[in-house]
Amino acid sequence: MSSQILGSVHQAPAVQTPTKRSADALRINSILGKFRLSAQLQTRSQRSIRHCQQVTRPNRSAVCQSTKSATPVVEKVDLDARVAVVLGTQWGDEGKGKLVDILAQKYEIVARAQGGANAGHTIYDDKGTKYALHLVPSGILNKGAMCVVGNGVVIHLPTLFEEIETLAGQGVEIEGRLLISDRAHLLFDLHKEIDGLREDELAGKKIGTTKRGIGPAYASKAIRNGLRVVDLKDKEAFADKLRKLAMDGSKRFEGFQYDVEADIESFVEIAKRVLPYVGDTVSMINDSYDSGKRILVEGANATMLDLDFGTYPYVTSSNPSIGGVAVGLGLAPNKFEAIIGVAKAYTTRVGSGPYPTEIFGKEAETMREVGHEYGVTTGRPRRVGWLDIPALRYATRINGLTHINLTKLDCLDALETIKLGTEYHIDGKPLPSIPADLSTLEAVDVVYEDIPGWQTDISKCRSWDELPANAKSYIARIEELVGVKCKWIGVGPGRDAIVVQP
């Protein structure tokens, strides 16, 4: 069998017959002017090898003349939707925080609906100052926005206050701008302890969690012995519930170590500190909508890590897909006017689990360095791979995406050829969607299309016309295969490093 790129836009060569046990070699002689490598690209089976010609990068000014956008980025990226949702479409780390930060300048409410401190969003202000966020919504840099932590989030309060103190040290005003749901569940150090013990039990089949206690906290919620933020209002009842929760952990896990009395004592002061931030976010969100205010929802994690739709059990413990927004905020889905999916121009994944388009070897290491692919929360190196169209199409259908924000396109600048995973095959037959059975997903043969690269620095591009033709063709092919427009294209980490497609 063989596969060809449809249409004449790309003028790409015919694609090799898909095979899980085949490999292509990609020689990258210069990546972003730093890395000079001549090595083999090893795909999943690392079996056959071919060599590509040396990459010679054109002068970066040949394509991009501008170094700063003539129009303020906030004006360029403005969105005509009173309620907009930003979701991850892959395995997380797509760069959701940057778009949320930009859009938040025009929204009065910015809300988190699910997840916990396992989510890490890195954003930059206009001066290039870096902010690493885990629980505080990325809209915090907009002084006019109220940031909401919804009922679907699990909150480790000491971590939250560390984050607040760090932001305050960077000059970010928090007081009066953060509202925490009284229905949100609390995450304790005992959940972190259980997270680690649970991973140890799994031995060679570890999930690869962040060990931040997210799964055990959601487990406590599901079996109804968890504590909520509202429980902090009654000291005695809080202490009794926490003792029972700790007893449950000690009975279940050998080696469980947790000083419940010390934690009860520490939460006396924590309660005093957090209660001024606490309120009924369900009423607040809906009242804000009824009064005409604009609401932006910031997703955490991503669809392929969704508890129901992801590569279970190698997933997170909440629903980062669109359903989690309605449940995690109490905001009805008929109010969502724009649902934006954020996708990298390639893919990454942290932890264990199937990853059909994964790249191995030295080129993977180089791509990881170029893209700074290390977890914001854990610092762990991310696995890297080619863009996976079946996974992106799957996420698009589940979430009902209206727009796509394609990020980190500049990280592909030096590649002579870019591989695009377009189909999964089993026994020579295409799969209609992402299979639930992981053994099937592990065994798929990926059909790749070879897309010509642009081999020039696009990091200074600020308008659609400045992008090279081959970059536009790559974007167009993604749109053709997925059926949703890539409205925003990220070309660098800075707030202004974004291109809007007309």
Secondary structure, DSSP 8 states (H G I E B T S, - for coil): --B--SSSSS----B----TT-------S-BTTTB------B-SS--------------GGGT---SS-SS-HHHHT----SEEEEEE-SSS-S-HHHHHHHHGGG-SEEEE-SB-TT--EEEE-TT--EEEESSS-GGGGSTT-EEEE-TTBEE-HHHHHHHHHHHHHTT---TTSEEEETTSEE--HHHHHHHHHHHHHHGGG-----SSSHHHHHHHHHTT---BGGGGG-HHHHHHHHHHHHHHHHHH-TT----HHHHHHHHHHHHHHHGGGEE-HHHHHHHHHHTT--EEEE--S-GGG-TTTSSTTSS-SS--SHHHHHHHHT--GGG--EEEEEEESSEEE-SSS--TTB-BHHHHHHHHHHTT-B-TTT--B-EEE-EEHHHHHHHHHHHT-SEEEEE-GGGGTT-SEEEEEEEEEETTEE-SS--S-HHHHHH-EEEEEEEE---S--TT--SGGGS-HHHHHHHHHHHHHH-S-EEEEE-SSSTT-EEE--
